[in-house]
Amino acid sequence: MITNLRLVNFKVWHDSGSLQLAPITVLFGTNNAGKSSVLQSLRLLKRTVQSQRREVVLDLAGTGAFLNLGQWMDMIHGHDVSRDLTIGLQWRLLPEELRRLESWPGQEEPTAELMSYELTAGCSKSGHIFVRQLSYRTGTHTYCMERKKDGKKYNMVSSPQLKRRVGRPWDLPAPLAAHAFPPEVTSFFQDADFTSDLGLLFQWLMSRVHYVGPLRIYPERTYLFTGGAVESVGPLGENTVHALLAVINSPGYDERTRKTNLTLVGKTNRWLKRLGVAIVEQMGCEIVGLREEVSDPRDPRPGVWFREIPKGVGFETADPSDRKFIAVALAHPDRPPILYALDVDDWEDVREVAARQGLSLIHLCPQTRPVARKKRTARGH
């Protein structure tokens, strides 16, 4: 898990300082405060690592990508192309990764659980992005490649210092992309085979970074799910429902406690109970699919159905993307409240209708509620 992140001269950030991250981290701020930039920095690193072009230091606008940072001038703070960009982060190593570190030479002391990474990059007058410095640190061990003043080759600086092999002291070429030391390091220095693991550990970290929203495609009324694992939610969020269905009732395994975790439904219920709202007893394809008529969760008998939205009571004007919340609330015997923060106008339009059906709507940000206005009487779909 990533525990700290620092951005220097990245978009709106002149220097973010050390941003402490937790299992759940919420970013608050006004427009253009840099919230999206924090996420974009991680997505930039992930895409660069996944790229097959190792000569590209930062893949700013890869083909087929859902993140386009433009050119160096567009990304660098203040559009000052003479500035260097720095992205640094720290993450907690997994048990299998710690075991890999224990095999490194000079690891007599207890292996640290945290690994730090820092990249400083610049851009030449011709528009070529280059690595000025790339470093990794774990415990008291530091391994860093620095660009020479001539701008062509690199030095290796480490603590403890790596010993050169006998022979001519050749200069090192540039790092590979934004994260890996070149293979020449293992050729020029003694007992340096482990340095290739540094880039590998960073690749593994980036493979666990996933962007899950916002969805870039419209939801469908039905989803065909054939079972099996889903690798990711997809760049457009097209696999989100399938990913949820794949794990919805499957318990996970906690490596640290060696115990089976709650299912996704169980974890959701635990938080809903704290919030004092509805408890989800069962979730499956029928509910997620949201067909015009779905199985009644209150009656286990086959063939018992209820309509998604009761007709003739006024819900016809409800936004189609909001009807799933109304359907679930109506289906639950306790008529739980519906919480919302966005789409204020849409929910205000159905507030009176919901009240007549025994549903309460709770606006989480009442200070943003619009001034009373003429109610819309029709909505085009």
ZIHU-V708171 format. One record per residue. N is the residue number from 1. RES is the residue in one letter. NEAR is the number of other ideal C-beta (glycine too) atoms within 10 Angstrom. D_FIRST is the distance of its C-alpha to the first C-alpha in Angstrom with 1 decimal. Layout:
N|RES|NEAR|D_FIRST + N|RES|NEAR|D_FIRST
//
This chain:
1|M|12|0.0 + 2|I|17|3.8 + 3|T|16|6.2 + 4|N|15|9.4 + 5|L|20|11.4 + 6|R|19|15.2 + 7|L|24|17.8 + 8|V|18|21.4 + 9|N|19|24.2 + 10|F|23|22.1 + 11|K|20|24.3 + 12|V|15|25.1 + 13|W|20|22.9 + 14|H|13|25.1 + 15|D|11|22.4 + 16|S|19|19.6 + 17|G|11|18.9 + 18|S|12|15.6 + 19|L|17|13.8 + 20|Q|10|11.6 + 21|L|16|8.8 + 22|A|9|8.3 + 23|P|5|7.6 + 24|I|5|10.8 + 25|T|11|11.9 + 26|V|6|15.5 + 27|L|12|17.3 + 28|F|6|21.0 + 29|G|11|23.7 + 30|T|7|26.9 + 31|N|6|27.5 + 32|N|10|26.6 + 33|A|13|24.5 + 34|G|19|21.6 + 35|K|15|19.3 + 36|S|15|19.4 + 37|S|20|19.1 + 38|V|20|15.6 + 39|L|13|14.7 + 40|Q|18|17.2 + 41|S|24|15.8 + 42|L|18|12.7 + 43|R|18|15.1 + 44|L|22|17.4 + 45|L|23|15.2 + 46|K|20|14.4 + 47|R|19|18.1 + 48|T|21|19.2 + 49|V|20|17.3 + 50|Q|14|18.8 + 51|S|16|22.2 + 52|Q|6|24.8 + 53|R|11|26.4 + 54|R|15|25.1 + 55|E|8|27.7 + 56|V|15|26.0 + 57|V|25|23.7 + 58|L|22|22.3 + 59|D|22|23.2 + 60|L|19|24.2 + 61|A|14|26.2 + 62|G|17|25.8 + 63|T|5|28.2 + 64|G|5|27.3 + 65|A|16|24.2 + 66|F|13|23.5 + 67|L|16|22.5 + 68|N|9|25.4 + 69|L|22|25.2 + 70|G|9|28.7 + 71|Q|13|29.8 + 72|W|20|28.7 + 73|M|12|31.1 + 74|D|12|29.5 + 75|M|23|26.0 + 76|I|21|26.8 + 77|H|17|27.3 + 78|G|11|31.0 + 79|H|10|31.8 + 80|D|9|32.7 + 81|V|15|32.4 + 82|S|8|33.1 + 83|R|16|29.8 + 84|D|13|26.8 + 85|L|24|23.3 + 86|T|19|20.3 + 87|I|22|16.6 + 88|G|19|14.3 + 89|L|23|10.6 + 90|Q|20|8.6 + 91|W|23|5.3 + 92|R|14|5.2 + 93|L|20|7.4 + 94|L|16|8.4 + 95|P|10|12.0 + 96|E|9|13.8 + 97|E|18|12.3 + 98|L|15|13.5 + 99|R|11|16.8 + 100|R|17|17.2 + 101|L|20|16.9 + 102|E|9|19.5 + 103|S|11|22.0 + 104|W|16|22.0 + 105|P|12|25.3 + 106|G|11|25.4 + 107|Q|15|22.6 + 108|E|5|25.1 + 109|E|9|23.0 + 110|P|8|20.1 + 111|T|17|17.0 + 112|A|17|14.4 + 113|E|16|10.9 + 114|L|13|9.6 + 115|M|22|10.4 + 116|S|18|11.8 + 117|Y|22|13.3 + 118|E|17|16.2 + 119|L|23|18.7 + 120|T|18|22.0 + 121|A|21|24.3 + 122|G|20|27.8 + 123|C|21|30.5 + 124|S|11|34.0 + 125|K|7|37.1 + 126|S|5|37.4 + 127|G|10|34.0 + 128|H|10|32.2 + 129|I|18|28.5 + 130|F|14|27.8 + 131|V|21|25.2 + 132|R|17|26.4 + 133|Q|18|23.7 + 134|L|27|20.7 + 135|S|18|18.9 + 136|Y|22|16.3 + 137|R|19|16.0 + 138|T|21|14.9 + 139|G|15|17.0 + 140|T|10|20.5 + 141|H|19|20.3 + 142|T|14|20.4 + 143|Y|21|21.3 + 144|C|17|22.6 + 145|M|23|24.9 + 146|E|16|27.2 + 147|R|21|29.7 + 148|K|11|33.3 + 149|K|6|35.7 + 150|D|7|37.7 + 151|G|10|34.8 + 152|K|11|35.1 + 153|K|12|33.4 + 154|Y|23|30.6 + 155|N|11|30.4 + 156|M|20|27.9 + 157|V|14|27.1 + 158|S|18|25.2 + 159|S|11|25.1 + 160|P|11|26.5 + 161|Q|9|28.8 + 162|L|19|29.0 + 163|K|11|32.7 + 164|R|14|34.5 + 165|R|15|36.4 + 166|V|6|40.1 + 167|G|8|41.5 + 168|R|7|41.5 + 169|P|7|38.5 + 170|W|12|37.4 + 171|D|13|35.0 + 172|L|20|31.6 + 173|P|14|31.1 + 174|A|17|28.3 + 175|P|22|24.7 + 176|L|18|23.8 + 177|A|25|22.3 + 178|A|24|19.6 + 179|H|24|17.6 + 180|A|19|19.9 + 181|F|23|22.7 + 182|P|19|26.0 + 183|P|12|27.6 + 184|E|15|30.3 + 185|V|23|28.1 + 186|T|16|28.6 + 187|S|12|32.3 + 188|F|19|33.1 + 189|F|18|31.3 + 190|Q|12|31.7 + 191|D|13|28.9 + 192|A|21|26.5 + 193|D|13|25.5 + 194|F|17|22.0 + 195|T|22|21.4 + 196|S|14|21.1 + 197|D|17|18.0 + 198|L|23|16.2 + 199|G|21|16.6 + 200|L|13|15.7 + 201|L|20|12.3 + 202|F|22|11.7 + 203|Q|15|13.3 + 204|W|17|11.1 + 205|L|24|7.9 + 206|M|17|10.3 + 207|S|12|11.6 + 208|R|11|8.6 + 209|V|14|9.2 + 210|H|13|12.1 + 211|Y|17|14.6 + 212|V|11|16.3 + 213|G|8|19.1 + 214|P|6|21.6 + 215|L|14|23.7 + 216|R|11|26.1 + 217|I|10|28.6 + 218|Y|7|30.9 + 219|P|13|30.4 + 220|E|11|32.9 + 221|R|12|35.1 + 222|T|12|34.5 + 223|Y|16|31.8 + 224|L|8|32.7 + 225|F|16|30.2 + 226|T|6|31.1 + 227|G|7|28.2 + 228|G|8|25.7 + 229|A|9|22.0 + 230|V|16|20.9 + 231|E|9|18.6 + 232|S|13|17.6 + 233|V|19|19.1 + 234|G|19|20.9 + 235|P|13|21.3 + 236|L|11|23.7 + 237|G|19|22.3 + 238|E|13|25.1 + 239|N|16|23.3 + 240|T|19|21.7 + 241|V|20|24.4 + 242|H|19|24.4 + 243|A|18|20.7 + 244|L|16|21.2 + 245|L|22|24.3 + 246|A|17|22.7 + 247|V|14|20.4 + 248|I|18|22.4 + 249|N|13|24.1 + 250|S|12|22.0 + 251|P|14|20.2 + 252|G|13|16.9 + 253|Y|9|16.4 + 254|D|10|14.1 + 255|E|10|13.8 + 256|R|6|13.8 + 257|T|8|16.8 + 258|R|7|18.4 + 259|K|10|19.5 + 260|T|10|19.8 + 261|N|13|17.9 + 262|L|12|19.8 + 263|T|16|20.5 + 264|L|19|19.4 + 265|V|18|22.9 + 266|G|12|22.5 + 267|K|13|19.3 + 268|T|16|21.2 + 269|N|16|24.2 + 270|R|11|22.6 + 271|W|9|21.6 + 272|L|14|25.0 + 273|K|11|26.8 + 274|R|8|25.4 + 275|L|10|26.5 + 276|G|8|29.9 + 277|V|16|30.0 + 278|A|20|30.6 + 279|I|13|29.3 + 280|V|16|28.6 + 281|E|10|30.5 + 282|Q|12|30.1 + 283|M|18|28.6 + 284|G|15|29.8 + 285|C|16|31.2 + 286|E|15|34.2 + 287|I|18|32.5 + 288|V|17|29.9 + 289|G|17|32.7 + 290|L|18|34.8 + 291|R|13|38.1 + 292|E|10|41.2 + 293|E|10|41.7 + 294|V|20|39.1 + 295|S|21|39.3 + 296|D|14|39.9 + 297|P|19|37.1 + 298|R|11|39.6 + 299|D|11|42.0 + 300|P|9|40.9 + 301|R|7|44.2 + 302|P|6|44.0 + 303|G|7|45.7 + 304|V|11|45.0 + 305|W|13|43.8 + 306|F|15|43.3 + 307|R|11|43.2 + 308|E|20|40.0 + 309|I|15|41.8 + 310|P|15|45.2 + 311|K|9|47.9 + 312|G|6|50.5 + 313|V|11|48.7 + 314|G|15|47.3 + 315|F|20|43.8 + 316|E|14|45.0 + 317|T|15|43.9 + 318|A|19|40.3 + 319|D|15|37.8 + 320|P|13|37.0 + 321|S|11|33.3 + 322|D|17|33.7 + 323|R|16|35.9 + 324|K|16|33.2 + 325|F|16|32.4 + 326|I|23|36.1 + 327|A|19|36.7 + 328|V|19|34.1 + 329|A|21|35.4 + 330|L|18|38.9 + 331|A|17|38.2 + 332|H|17|36.8 + 333|P|8|39.6 + 334|D|10|38.3 + 335|R|15|38.1 + 336|P|17|34.7 + 337|P|16|34.3 + 338|I|20|32.6 + 339|L|13|30.1 + 340|Y|17|29.9 + 341|A|11|28.9 + 342|L|10|30.0 + 343|D|12|33.1 + 344|V|15|35.2 + 345|D|12|38.5 + 346|D|16|37.9 + 347|W|21|37.2 + 348|E|18|40.1 + 349|D|19|42.4 + 350|V|22|41.9 + 351|R|12|41.6 + 352|E|10|45.3 + 353|V|17|45.2 + 354|A|22|42.1 + 355|A|11|43.9 + 356|R|9|46.9 + 357|Q|15|44.8 + 358|G|10|43.3 + 359|L|20|39.9 + 360|S|13|38.5 + 361|L|17|36.3 + 362|I|12|34.0 + 363|H|17|33.0 + 364|L|9|29.8 + 365|C|10|30.9 + 366|P|8|34.7 + 367|Q|5|35.2 + 368|T|10|34.8 + 369|R|11|37.4 + 370|P|8|40.1 + 371|V|4|43.7 + 372|A|7|46.0 + 373|R|8|47.1 + 374|K|5|49.4 + 375|K|10|47.8 + 376|R|11|47.4 + 377|T|7|49.6 + 378|A|6|48.4 + 379|R|12|45.3 + 380|G|3|45.3 + 381|H|6|43.0
//
